[in-house]
Amino acid sequence: MILTFSHTPDQITLTVAQQRAGLLDRLRAKKPTDLTHLPPDERKLALAIADLRALADELGDDLRIEADRIQFGHRLAAALDGDTADRLGLPPLTDLVLRTDVEGIVGEPEFRLRLEWLRAGVRKLPRRTGAILETDRGVQRIPLWMMEALDVAEAHRPGEGDAADWEALARFRRALDPGVTEAGAGRAARLSLTDFLSGLEVGLADRFSISPDASGTDFEVVPFSGRRIDDIDSVPESMAELGGAELGDFQRKLRGRGALNAFRLGPGKFLVIDRAAAPVLQVMAEMQRAPREERAAFIRNPRPRITGAIEAALEARGELADLDDAGREESVERAAGPVLVETAEYAAFSARVTGIEVFEAPTLDLFESSGTTWLPEVFTFEVARQISALPVEGLESLAADLAQAIEAGTESVPSGDVQVPATPETLAAVQGQIAARRAEGGAGDIADAEPEEGPSGPLVLQTADNFEELHWRPTTPPRTPAIPLRLPQSLVTPLKEHQIDSFDWQGHAWAAGLPGVLNADEQGLGKTLQTIAFLVWLNEHMAESTKCRGPILIVAPTSLLQNWEQEVARHVGRPGLGHLIRLYGSAIGARRKAGQRGMDTQTGEALLDFSDLERAAKAGAGHLTWVLTTYTTLTNYQHSLARIPFAAAVFDEIQAIKNPASLRAAAARAMKADFRIGLTGTPIENSAVDLWAIMDQLAPGALGTLRDFRNRYAVPDETNMAELHGRVFAAQGDLPPLALRRLKETVARDLPTKTRVLVPLEMPAAQARVYDMARMQLATGGKGAGLKLLHHIRTVSVHPALDEATSDVDFIAASARLSATFGILRRIKESRERALVFIEHRQMQYRFIELARAEFGLDQIDLINSETPIQKRQQIVNRFQANLEEEGNFDLLVLGPKAAGTGLTLTAATHVIHLSRWWNPAVEEQCNDRVHRLGQTRPVRIHVPMAIHPSYRAHSFDCLLHSLMQRKRKLANSALWPTGDTQDDAEQLREMLAQEAVRHGAGDSVKDAMVETFARDGTSCPHPGPGGTYVFS
């Protein structure tokens, strides 16, 4: 097929060329080619289109593909690699050299960015339209870095001021960097820099973190570049845009001169602040000058102020216009999220100050075996004894040495005759000991501080906490129901037996006077419906009662707002839960008091008008109203919402407030609700403290103080986890249990079976070679590079050459996992069933879709990933679920494991395939539960494709990861147990992979790997089933 190229200033168009049909073709009535459904002989073009889709998704650019044409923007055309561009019929990269220079002084009217085109030293005058150059040798294409540099230079207007000049210079120089890097590449567009530009180093910071001191009352700002850290889960300060003396110079100038447009760090070296991120740096600079208590509050929770600054900037730029409430909320959260970098060091600090509202130095003994995460037990006895003898000055010197060693990747530093591990946990512990010593020595600098005037902020509602001492354990008398506890007739959906049990449990807990309960049922058992049933009954009770007639508050993540509305409409006859008040996005404005701006936490006043609800509640008519909001809105407008006497408050996905020291957790504690309900399928994720924080929201004091809880349960073992399970999930005397936790295998016996199988295949030779190289890098790399290399070997195990342009057959055959996946799908198609395929890597998501469409003749395969808007998610779900009305048709849906792990019901599928496997078994189960849940009528099968190295076998990455997940899954099934993906897990995997494993020769590599893997997991290896599958539990 031939695509013809055309362009306008706004877009590129590729059109299917009309070929003259011969007599034979006319007699055969050949069907015209459709770009949305290409035939097998056009697979190279299909894969090029898949890569184009992935790149459009990554860049956020528009892409329109119709039967006879493809249309997209110039930025996308410039970003394509040469092979993909060639296959799409785009012009070749230019052979001209771009020469660049600057003239004048930054900030002065004569400052300009200069550029010219050359070939063999002769100046040329091509005409540029976006990514396209019209040259004397025909139409050519420029790469993205060159287009961005040209756009910056041409958009720059002299005389607009210092900030505009600096940002233009920074973006211009940064855009040119790939041209410098690619200077030796044969097909790369070429660049010529003047001596000034080649010697100029300009960094551009668009993200920032705060680095608190040991006391938690002051902080430094650390600048980052999003380009360097976007794919890193846990970002250390060592990945900052600056380090060492340059970082110190930036921090001193920020304190002394405030938020500048650019910071000069030395001859020819500057750090420029991205204008979009400038409001955030301005907030941080202002907070450094704020009163001590205000600084401490900001350090503990900087997000509200930063979110406010970002929202104001988005509003000013018009980027929130024409968005509905959910879309507005999502846009603000998506923009504000990345700007604040919560580094590994900040996370360690946050763990230390957990439980302290206004920071005071901890008095816990550093070396006491407390099991608390306040000061981690990171020292051996010898190290602890040596450090105990150090004076404060010695500890400060050690802390400085540790910080330097961590940045340099050194494993330890000497102190006396011992080596102290150089880890963030160690540094946090030493800093905590310094603070404790200073506290013991007196007020010190606190006494000398100038008296503070005026309010401190964020201005939050103070609540009694149970961190160090038990200050709040409400005693609620039994409640008297005005109507019998039975299912309301307005429920139009019949409840299952376990759901009726849950309804009864909630009702009895309410009647018994419990302040709140936790529904921790496994995903897919219908927690939302169970809760709605009780809330409908509660409304009917209030209609007949004269006491506590209040509205209902439901707090949920943004992605579940529409789900709540749909669930109420689906399961309850009119009037449902009553009048709905949507409190998120632009709907907040409808409730704002006249003349008021900003958020409650900025002024300490209630800025929203809920007088109607308050009056109705006082008059005994507050029922039949429900408020649906998000955790962000709850936090920002806590003063307004806390005035309302709610009859019940529901916190969906309550793990969102599992950090008890966070501002959102404090806001939730401040809500005035007669009865509280928490919903989560994962009551413990990373630590048992998660459960304490959740229960302290629902039944304060029931689990004692945070200090005592940590001492007892922070280090999990079978005994203390069984004890904790009994305290939370078992009845206490005559009182119902505080929480409910049922698994589908025990209460939903009518639910079809769920079978998990491993599908191992031996790596082809090319994949094994790439794996060997990745493993060698991992073995020889230091700890600092370990996580990145671990992700690399994980990617190689999925596919060794994602960018390779080969035929479908060769591309699939190059990967053991991909080959196994297509084998699984062929069997599913034969059975005329449907499947979900979970893939993490964006490019693989789109390539897989094209491969599967071609292989199975599907017109459409949808994708849900982190970029899919909420409304489109629901449309995709509805389309896929429509398959239930047409049994017997094969279909696929591709999803990202983190983006689609919650809030979706996809019972039209009966198969789940994990082409990419998340490290956390709880996340994997949440993915499985999109299919294996109430409403499913057929057996479900979970498939885990595995790539087995022919020599390492059971020591292949996939086998080691499976064993790690099985160990965590068994612990979680036997009792409450944290299953989160931790740094310890990553380090354990890294060490296991780096070990010298026995290299096998003869024999069946797959069978041997399975036998050894199952043996390592403590079970016998089953006989392989159809398709070489191995059932595991």
BALUMMAR-573926 format. One record per residue (C-alpha): x, y, z. Coordinates in steps of 0.1 Angstrom, whole numbers, plus 5000, padded with zeros to 4 digits. Each point is the difference from the previous one (the first is absolute). Layout:
BEGIN
XYZ
...
This chain:
BEGIN
500050005000
501250354992
499250305022
500350354984
501250285022
498650355003
500250275026
498550335012
501250225028
497849815024
500349644991
501549724980
497849784978
500949664986
497549884974
499749654985
501150054963
497449894975
501649744978
498749944965
498149675000
500649764972
497349804982
500649695023
499750225031
496750154988
498649664993
501049885035
498450315015
502950045023
499150155034
501750345007
502750005026
498950125035
502750165021
498149915032
500049634991
503149924979
500449664984
502949765010
502250114971
500150365014
501349915034
503050244999
497650284994
497749885028
502949995025
501150354988
496450125007
500249835034
503250195009
498350324987
497149935024
502449945030
502050314993
496850214996
498849875034
503450075016
500250364986
496350075005
499650094964
496949964978
500049714975
497249924976
500049684981
497249934974
499649744974
501950194973
502150265019
502050085031
500250355014
502250135028
502050305011
503550114991
501449925034
499149644997
501549984965
503350155013
500149755029
499849694979
503149794995
501449964965
498749644994
496550085011
499950324980
501349814969
497349745003
497350275003
501350184969
501250315017
502950204985
503649915010
501950195026
501750324988
503650004988
500450375009
502150115030
498350245025
502450265013
499050185032
501250305020
498850275024
500750374999
499450275026
499549995038
497349815017
497250245010
501150274976
497950094969
502749894976
500249645014
499349754972
500349634992
501649964965
500049714976
500749934964
500149704976
503149874983
501149734976
503749964994
500550345016
497750174976
497050185015
496649874989
496550155004
497549725004
496450075007
498949835033
496449905009
500149825034
502049694995
500350034962
502750184981
499750094964
503649994987
501850024967
500149625002
496449955006
497849965030
501849895032
499149945037
501750135031
500249815033
498150115031
503050165018
500750214970
496450114996
499750095037
503250214998
498750184968
496650055016
501750165031
502250224979
497250124977
497550055028
502450215021
499250364999
502850255010
499150245028
497549785019
502250005030
502549805020
497849705008
499049954964
503650034988
501349765025
497449744994
500550034962
503749965004
499649705023
497549834977
502050084969
503349855015
498249705015
498249934967
503449994982
501549745024
498849704979
501650164970
503350015018
499649645011
499049874966
502850194982
501749684989
496949814989
499849934963
496350094994
499750265027
499350364992
503150215006
500750305022
502850265002
500450205033
502050315006
502749985027
497750205023
497049764997
502249685000
501550125033
496750115015
498349775025
496450095007
497949785021
496250035001
498349915033
496349924997
499549805032
501150055036
500349815033
500450135035
502849865022
499150055037
502550045027
500249775030
497650215021
497350014973
499650375002
502150124971
500949874965
502050054969
498749984965
501449744976
499450064962
499349724976
499549954962
496949794992
501849854970
502549835022
497649865027
496749934982
500549624999
501549975035
497849885028
502150105030
502050314992
503150075022
501350355004
503249894982
497950014967
499450385004
500950244972
502850145023
502349845026
502850095023
501250365000
497750104972
497049885019
501150195031
500550324979
496549974986
498549955035
501950305015
498950224971
496449885003
499950095037
501850334995
498350134968
496949804997
498649814970
501950134970
499549934963
503649874998
502849925024
503650054989
502149715014
503450084984
501650124968
497749894971
497849795023
496450095009
496949845015
496850144984
496649955015
497249884978
497450275000
497249745005
501849885032
500950355012
496950045022
501149695019
503550135006
498450335011
497849825026
503149815013
502050335002
497250165019
499749715024
503750025008
499350355014
496849905018
499749965038
501449695015
496749825006
498850084965
503249874985
499649685020
496449964988
501150054964
502849745003
497649745013
497550064972
501150244972
497549884974
497050225008
501950324994
501849864970
496749874985
498550345005
502850174982
499849764971
496250034998
500250384999
502649974972
497949764980
497050225004
502050314988
501149814969
496549894992
500849635002
497149925023
497450164978
497249784985
500949715023
497349835021
500449975037
501749665000
502250104971
501150325017
500849825032
502049744981
501950274980
501050185032
501249685017
501949894969
501850334996
500750055037
501149655007
503449994983
501250365009
500649905036
502649725001
499749805032
503549875001
501249695019
501650235026
496750195005
498149675003
502549905028
499450335017
496249964997
500249665017
502050155029
497550285007
496949784996
497650085028
501450355009
497750294991
502550275010
503449854999
501749925032
503249805002
499249635007
500949855034
500149644988
503349825008
501849964966
501449665008
497149855020
498449704981
496750184996
499249894965
498850354992
500650164966
500650335018
503649925003
500849684980
502249735016
502750034975
503149955022
501849695013
500850005037
503650104993
499050304978
497350105025
502650005029
502450214980
497450254990
498650025035
503450145012
500150284974
499250355011
497650214980
502850154980
501249654991
496549904990
499750314978
503349914983
498949644995
496750124985
501950224975
502249714991
497049774995
498250254978
503150044978
500549624998
496449944990
500350264972
503249834988
498649655003
502549895026
498749715021
501450115035
502050265018
502549955028
499350105036
502649905025
500749634994
496749924983
498450054966
496650185001
497749914971
499450294977
496249984994
497250255003
498649815030
503450025018
500250384993
496550055012
500849815032
503150205007
498250334993
497249895024
502649935027
501550354995
496550155004
499449805031
503350105016
499350364993
496649975015
501449855032
502550295002
497350275002
498050234977
503150134982
499250194969
496349985007
500450235030
502050244980
497650024971
498150324994
496449995013
497549924972
496950204992
496949914981
498649664990
502249714987
498949784971
498749804984
497350095025
498449675008
497549885025
501849875031
498949655010
500849795030
502549734989
501049665013
503650014989
502050015033
497149985025
496449904997
498250334998
496849904981
497949705003
496350104996
497449825020
496949984979
496849875017
498049744982
497850144973
496349914997
498849914966
496650154991
499349724975
500949634999
503549914987
499049854966
500950064964
498250314986
497449934974
501450284978
503049784993
499549874965
503049765000
499749685020
502849965025
502249695003
500149825033
503450155010
498750344991
497049965022
502349895028
502050324994
496850215001
499049835033
503550055014
500050384992
496550035015
500949825032
503350205003
498050324996
497449905025
502749885025
501450355001
503349934981
501450334986
500949834967
500949684982
502349894972
498849784971
503349844988
498449744978
502149874971
499650184967
496949894981
497749915029
497950324995
501050225029
498450304983
496649834997
500349885036
500650365012
497250144978
497649765014
500850115036
499950374991
496549964984
498849835032
501650285020
498050264980
496849805006
500849985037
500650385001
496750064982
498249835030
502350135028
500250345016
503749975008
503250064979
498450084966
503150094982
501349974964
502549744989
503650074990
501849784975
503750064993
501649824971
503050024977
499350204969
499949694978
497149865020
497750305000
498049894970
499949645012
498350115032
497350194981
499449714976
499949745029
497450205019
497950044968
500349644991
499249845033
497550245016
496650114989
499150375002
500950215019
503249805004
502050155028
498150334996
501350334986
503649984988
502450285006
503149964979
502950175018
503049994977
501450194970
498150314989
497049895021
501850135030
499550364987
496249965003
500449965037
502550285005
498950285023
499650344982
503350184997
502149715013
503049864981
502649735008
499749705023
499049965036
503549895010
501450344988
497850215022
498949775028
496450094991
497149814985
499850144964
497249784987
496450065008
498349695014
497550205020
497149814983
501349675012
500850135035
496550155003
498449684987
501949795025
499050225029
496449994989
500149624998
499849994962
503649944990
499649654987
499449904963
503050214990
503549864992
503250194993
502549844976
503550135002
503749924997
502849975026
501650324986
496850205003
499449865035
503550125010
499850354984
496550075013
500049825033
498850315020
496850024979
499349635000
500749955037
497050235008
497649754986
498749735024
500149704977
497949695009
502749794983
503350044982
501449754976
503750004991
500449794968
503549864994
500850125035
503649914996
500350354985
500250135035
502349735014
502750255009
498750135034
502250304999
498850134967
497750304996
497349804983
500049755029
499650295025
497150144978
498249665000
500449985038
498350345003
496849904983
496950005022
498449674991
497849795023
501249684983
503049934978
500549734973
503449934984
500349794968
503249844988
501149674985
503550045014
499950095037
503749965002
502350094971
503550095011
499849985038
497749895029
499950375009
497750044970
497349825019
500550215031
499650324980
496849874983
498549885033
500950325018
497850184975
497049765005
500349885036
502550235017
501949855029
498949644992
503649904992
501750225026
502650264994
502250004969
503149975021
498749685018
498749864967
503350044983
501949855029
497749694997
499349964963
502550194979
502249694994
497449744988
500149645011
497449735000
499250055037
499550375001
498150014966
497649735012
499550205032
499350324980
497649824978
498049895031
499950365014
498650144968
498049734982
498649805030
497050095022
501050175033
497649875027
496550104990
501250254974
500249914963
503550004984
501550334991
500849874965
498949754975
502349814976
498749724978
501749834971
498149894969
501149645005
498249985033
496850224996
499450014963
499949624995
497550054971
502750214983
501749804973
503549865007
503250204995
503049804987
503550154998
502549854976
503650064991
500849994963
503749974997
502050004967
503749994994
501650324989
501150004964
503750044995
499950374992
497950085031
502449795022
503050204987
498450335008
499049865034
503649895006
501250354993
497450165023
500849755028
503750074997
499350385004
497949935030
502749785016
502850264995
497950315007
499850165034
497050045022
499250344986
499549864965
498549685012
496350094998
500350154966
501849694987
497549785017
497250184980
502149954969
500449625005
496249995007
499450184966
502449764982
498049715014
496950144983
501750074967
503750044991
499550254971
496850215002
501150244973
500949734975
498250024966
499449644991
497149794988
497249915025
501249645001
503650105007
499150275026
497849765019
502649724997
502750225014
498350005035
499249695020
497350195020
498450144969
500149664982
498349845031
497450285001
499049954963
499849635006
497650065029
497950244979
499749754971
498549755024
497750265015
498850094965
499349644992
497849995032
498350324988
500750185033
501450345010
503250115017
501650295018
503850054993
501950205026
503150184985
502150265018
502250134972
498250274978
501749914967
499349635005
496350085008
499650164965
502149744982
498249725016
496650154990
501150014963
501549655001
496849865016
497750184976
501949854971
500349665015
496349975010
498350224975
498550245026
498950344988
500550165034
502149935031
499750275027
502650115025
499650145035
503250145015
501050305021
499350244972
496449894995
497550265012
497449905025
497150034975
501749814973
500949725025
496349955007
499250004962
502649734994
498649805029
496550034987
501049894965
501949705013
497249905024
497650014971
501549674990
497949845027
497050054977
501749824971
501449685015
502549814979
502050284986
503850045006
501250345012
503050155018
500650305022
503550135009
500750175033
502850155021
500249815033
500150315023
497550214980
497449744997
500449805032
497050155018
496650144993
499249794969
497649714995
500949794969
498249685005
499549964962
503649855001
500849665014
503750014995
502750235014
503550004986
502950185018
502550074972
501550255024
500049895036
499850255029
502249935030
497250025025
497749705002
497250225013
500150214969
500049694978
497049875019
498250334995
500649964963
498649645001
497050135020
498950214971
498749674985
499649775030
497350195018
496249995006
498349994966
502449754986
498349684989
502849804985
503349865013
502950244999
503649924991
503050215008
503049954977
503650115009
502349964970
503749955010
503350034982
502449735011
503750054993
501449674986
503050005024
498750185032
496649834999
498550045035
502450295006
498450194970
498450335010
496549884995
500549705022
501650205028
497350264998
497349735002
501649855031
500150345017
496450064992
498949665012
501850055033
498250335006
496749854988
500249715025
500750235029
497150234990
497649704997
501049855034
499450335019
500250374995
503250084983
501650294981
500349914963
501350334986
502950024976
502950125022
503650104996
500949675018
498249804973
501950184973
503349955018
499349635006
499249954963
503150194990
502249795023
498549674988
500450104964
503650115006
501049685017
501949744980
497349764991
500849654988
500049994962
498249704987
500849814968
497949714989
496449925009
496750174996
500650365012
496450085005
499149695020
503150035021
499250365007
496549925011
501049715023
502650215017
497750315003
497249805015
502449835024
501450345011
496450115006
499449695022
497749814977
500249714976
500150084963
496749904983
500049824967
499850244971
496650054986
498850104965
502350254984
502849935024
498250165029
500749955038
497250065024
501050195032
498150135030
